[in-house]
């Protein structure tokens, strides 16, 4: 099933497009809550401070890598020599030469 983000109501299209990202962020937040609870309960205040300070760095790195992956995927889908590109090899060539 294909959805067009250029036709129909824009709000519905953007929300449907963003749902997987929001779900992934929710899972990451739940992991951080569980990690904080376990570390704080069993390892003490110093370990809890380390977990709290590393969460921001991990979120930043995850966001950077996700953006790079999405950007490279978009660059790989560009047409090569003015024709449509549908095969994985063609996409790889498009990414390499642009």
C-alpha positions as CSV (number, residue, x, y, z in Angstrom):
1,X,0.0,0.0,0.0
2,X,1.4,3.4,-1.0
3,X,0.5,6.7,0.5
4,X,1.0,10.0,-1.1
5,X,2.2,12.9,1.0
6,X,1.3,15.3,-1.7
7,X,-2.4,14.5,-2.0
8,X,-5.1,14.7,0.6
9,X,-5.0,16.2,4.1
10,X,-1.4,17.0,5.1
11,X,-1.9,16.6,8.8
12,X,-3.0,13.0,8.5
13,X,-0.2,12.1,6.1
14,X,2.5,13.6,8.4
15,X,1.1,11.9,11.5
16,X,1.0,8.5,9.8
17,X,4.5,9.1,8.5
18,X,5.7,10.0,12.0
19,X,4.1,7.2,13.9
20,X,7.0,4.7,13.6
21,X,9.4,7.4,14.8
22,X,7.3,8.3,17.7
23,X,6.9,4.6,18.6
24,X,10.7,4.1,18.5
25,X,11.2,7.2,20.7
26,X,8.7,5.8,23.2
27,X,10.5,2.5,23.3
28,X,13.8,4.2,23.9
29,X,12.3,6.3,26.7
30,X,10.8,3.2,28.3
31,X,14.3,1.5,28.1
32,X,15.9,4.5,29.8
33,X,13.2,4.4,32.6
34,X,13.9,0.7,33.2
35,X,17.6,1.2,33.1
36,X,17.4,4.1,35.6
37,X,15.3,2.1,37.9
38,X,17.5,-1.0,37.9
39,X,20.8,1.0,38.2
40,X,19.4,3.3,40.9
41,X,18.0,0.4,42.9
42,X,21.0,-2.0,42.8
43,X,24.1,0.0,42.0
44,X,23.9,3.3,43.8
45,X,24.0,7.0,43.2
46,X,27.3,7.2,41.3
47,X,26.1,4.6,38.7
48,X,22.8,6.4,38.4
49,X,24.5,9.7,37.7
50,X,26.5,7.9,34.9
51,X,23.4,6.5,33.4
52,X,21.7,9.9,33.5
53,X,24.5,11.7,31.9
54,X,25.0,9.1,29.1
55,X,21.4,9.1,28.1
56,X,21.6,12.5,26.5
57,X,24.7,11.5,24.5
58,X,23.1,8.3,23.3
59,X,20.0,10.1,22.2
60,X,22.1,12.6,20.3
61,X,24.2,9.9,18.6
62,X,21.0,7.9,17.7
63,X,19.4,11.0,16.2
64,X,22.6,11.8,14.1
65,X,22.9,8.2,12.8
66,X,19.1,8.0,12.0
67,X,19.4,11.3,10.1
68,X,22.4,10.1,8.1
69,X,20.7,6.8,7.3
70,X,17.6,8.5,6.1
71,X,19.6,11.0,4.1
72,X,21.7,8.4,2.4
73,X,18.6,6.4,1.5
74,X,17.1,9.5,-0.1
75,X,20.3,10.1,-2.1
76,X,20.4,6.5,-3.2
77,X,16.9,6.8,-4.7
78,X,17.8,9.6,-7.0
79,X,17.5,8.7,-10.7
80,X,20.6,7.8,-12.6
81,X,21.1,9.4,-16.1
82,X,17.6,10.7,-16.1
83,X,15.8,7.3,-15.9
84,X,13.9,5.7,-13.1
85,X,15.9,3.6,-10.6
86,X,14.2,0.7,-9.1
87,X,16.9,-2.0,-8.5
88,X,19.2,-2.1,-5.4
89,X,22.3,-2.0,-7.6
90,X,21.0,1.1,-9.4
91,X,20.4,2.8,-6.1
92,X,23.9,1.9,-4.9
93,X,25.4,3.4,-8.1
94,X,23.3,6.5,-7.7
95,X,24.6,7.0,-4.1
96,X,28.2,6.4,-5.2
97,X,28.2,8.8,-8.1
98,X,26.4,11.7,-6.6
